[in-house]
Amino acid sequence: MQVAEKMRTPYGDRLGLAVVGVVLVTGGNYVLFASDARAEYKIGELAAFTAHPWARSIAAALVVLLVSVAARWLVCSLGLGKDGVRHGYGTATLAIALKDLPGVDKISVRAVGEEQLRVSVRCLPGAPLDEVVSRVDTEAVSRVRGAAGRDPLFPVLVTLHVRRG
């Protein structure tokens, strides 16, 4: 059974929020400083911003940057362009192979078309990595290949990640 995967990058949302926040704070500070420099203008009046010939170019560049970041953020949040689909049987087989190892935090198996399987194992700090690697190498990969219905020489990419404490 293969379920379509909706993936989001872990840093995509944070980066998008940070960029939007910096743009908003910078724009707000500019409006405040422009209103202090020219007391005859009211805060937020566009005449203070457009009085300089270069201000329109900077405003246009900021709008393009903001739209680009927002579009990237949306694409990452929707998971468009992410290769592969989750392989439920493969993940369950991997869980059975690693079930008694302490410190295994998250596992997943994705099938990338007919090209390869991607196995991801995330461990907590202090996990016995030598046992995890040994178990994945000797038992889990062959079992995952069997659960996915692939031949014994089908390529499998295994990623081992250890979280920070």
N, C-alpha and C positions, 0 to 999 in steps of 0.2 A: 504494500500500500504506500503510495507516494502522495504527500500532501504539498500543495504549493506553499512556498515559503515566503513570508513577509519579513524581510530582514531590515534592520536599521543599524547604521554604524554607531558605535558607542559614543564617539566624539562629535558626530555630525550635528546633533541637536545642540550640544554645548557650544560648539564653535559658531553655529548660526545665531544662537542667543547672544553670545559674546559680541559678535560683529554688529548685530542690530543694536545692542546696548551701547557700544562705543559710538556708533553713528548718531544715535539719539542724544547721548550725553554731549558729544562734540557739537552737534547742531544747537542744542539748548544753551550751551556755554557761549557759542558764538552770538546767539541772539541776545543774551544777557550782556556780554561785553560790548556789542554794537550799540545797545541801548544806553550803556553808561558813557560811551564815547560821544554819542550824539543825543543829548538830553531832549532835543526837540522832537525826536521820533518816539512813538509808543513802542512798548515791548511787543515783539511779534509782527510789527509792520514790515512788509516786504521792501519798502523803499530803503530801509537801512541796509538790507542785504544786497539789493540790486544796484546800489549806488556805485559800486566798483565794477569795472568792465570784466574782470577775471572771475567775479563771483558767480556769474551764470555758468561758466565752464566748470567750476568746482561743484556747483549744485548738480549739473547734469552728470558729471562723473560719479558723484555720490549716489544719485538715483540709479545709474546703471550698475554700480557696485552692489547696491542694496537689492536690486531686482535679481542680479546674478546669484548672489548668496541665497536669497529666498528660493529661487528656482532649484539650486543645488540641494538645498535643505529639503525641499519638497520631494525631489527625485530620490534622495537617500532615505527619506522617511517611508516612501512607498515601496522601496526595495527594488526599483527598476534597475536593470543592469546587473543584478546579483546573479551569479552563476549557480545553477544547481537547484535541486529540490530536496527537501528533507526525506530521508528514507527511514520510515518508522521501524521496519523489521530490522534494519541494520543497526539502528540506535538501540533497540531492545536487546539485540544480540551482543552489542558492545557492553551494555549495562550488565548483562549476565556474566560476561567474561571478567569484568572489573568490580563485581559487586562486593567482594570482601576486602578490597583495598581501602585503607583509611586515607582521607585527604583528597579523594577524587570529587571535584565540585560540580562539574558540568561536562556532559558529553553530547556529541552530535555526529551524525553521519549524513552526508549529502551526496547525491548522485549528480554528477555533472555530465549530462547526456550519456553518450556511449563512450566517453573519453576516460573518465576516472571516477573513483570514489574519494571523497574527502572526509577523513576522520579527524575530529577535534576533541581533545581531552584537556580540560582545565583543572588544575590541582591547587589546593591550598598550600601555603607555606608549611614546610615540615613534612610534606607527603613523601613517602618512600619512592622517589623517582626511579631508582634502579628497578624496583619491582614493577612499577607501572610500565616502564619501557619494555621490560622483559615480557610481561603479560601481554601487552599489545602486540609485540613482535612475534611471540610464539603461538598465541591462541587467538587473540581478538581479530587480527587482520584476516586470517583464513576463515574464521566464522562469519565475519561481516561479508566477505566475498561470497560465501555460500548463501547467506540470507538474501543477498542482492541478486543471486542467480548469475554470478559471473564466474569465469574460468579461473583456475589457480594462478595464472600469470597476469591477471588484470591489474593495471596500475592503481595503487592506493596511496594517496598523500596523507600522511599522519602529522598533525600539528599538536604539539604538547606545549601548554602555556601554564606558567606558575604565577598565581596572583601574588601581589605584594601584601605584606602583613598589615 
